[in-house]
Amino acid sequence: MGPYDYDPARREFSHAEAERSWSLTLADAGERRIAQWHIALTEVTFRFCGYGESEAEAVLGKFFAHFQRGGG
């Protein structure tokens, strides 16, 4: 994604180039409970401006690949 700005008051990461920008906003942390398990959960909202659909999907693909957790 390259260099980015962070606004702690808005809990938002963002980046702007000449004709396009993106932002990632974090919701308040929560938790999912499954029986005795307590799993941390944070909703993330992406906004893209000036990106084509395939470009936005590529950014999301990199994001999900980086933050993917193993399971089994």
C-alpha positions as CSV (number, residue, x, y, z in Angstrom):
1,M,0.0,0.0,0.0
2,G,3.0,2.3,0.4
3,P,3.4,5.2,2.8
4,Y,0.3,6.1,4.8
5,D,-1.0,8.6,7.4
6,Y,-2.7,7.7,10.6
7,D,-5.3,9.7,12.5
8,P,-5.6,8.2,16.0
9,A,-8.7,10.2,16.9
10,R,-10.5,8.7,13.9
11,R,-8.7,5.4,14.1
12,E,-8.0,5.8,10.4
13,F,-5.1,5.0,8.1
14,S,-5.1,6.7,4.7
15,H,-3.1,7.4,1.6
16,A,-3.6,9.9,-1.2
17,E,-1.9,10.1,-4.6
18,A,-2.5,12.5,-7.5
19,E,-5.9,11.2,-8.5
20,R,-6.8,8.4,-6.1
21,S,-6.9,7.7,-2.4
22,W,-7.8,4.9,0.1
23,S,-8.7,4.8,3.8
24,L,-8.9,2.1,6.3
25,T,-11.0,2.7,9.5
26,L,-11.0,0.5,12.6
27,A,-14.2,0.0,14.6
28,D,-14.1,-0.4,18.3
29,A,-12.6,-3.7,19.3
30,G,-15.0,-6.5,20.2
31,E,-15.0,-10.1,20.9
32,R,-16.6,-13.3,19.5
33,R,-17.3,-16.1,21.9
34,I,-17.5,-19.7,20.8
35,A,-18.1,-21.9,23.9
36,Q,-15.0,-21.3,26.1
37,W,-13.1,-19.4,23.4
38,H,-12.9,-15.6,23.3
39,I,-11.7,-14.3,20.0
40,A,-10.7,-10.7,19.5
41,L,-12.6,-9.0,16.7
42,T,-12.1,-5.7,15.0
43,E,-14.2,-4.5,12.1
44,V,-12.4,-2.8,9.3
45,T,-13.9,-0.5,6.7
46,F,-12.0,0.3,3.4
47,R,-12.9,3.2,1.2
48,F,-11.4,3.6,-2.3
49,C,-11.6,6.7,-4.5
50,G,-10.2,6.7,-8.0
51,Y,-9.3,3.0,-8.0
52,G,-10.7,0.6,-10.6
53,E,-12.5,-2.5,-9.3
54,S,-9.6,-4.8,-10.1
55,E,-7.1,-2.4,-8.4
56,A,-9.2,-2.3,-5.2
57,E,-9.5,-6.1,-5.3
58,A,-5.7,-6.4,-5.6
59,V,-5.2,-4.1,-2.6
60,L,-7.7,-6.1,-0.6
61,G,-6.1,-9.4,-1.7
62,K,-2.7,-8.2,-0.4
63,F,-4.3,-7.1,2.9
64,F,-6.1,-10.4,3.5
65,A,-3.0,-12.4,2.5
66,H,-0.9,-10.4,5.0
67,F,-3.4,-10.7,7.9
68,Q,-4.7,-14.3,7.2
69,R,-4.5,-16.6,10.1
70,G,-3.8,-20.2,9.9
71,G,-6.5,-22.6,10.9
72,G,-7.2,-26.2,11.0
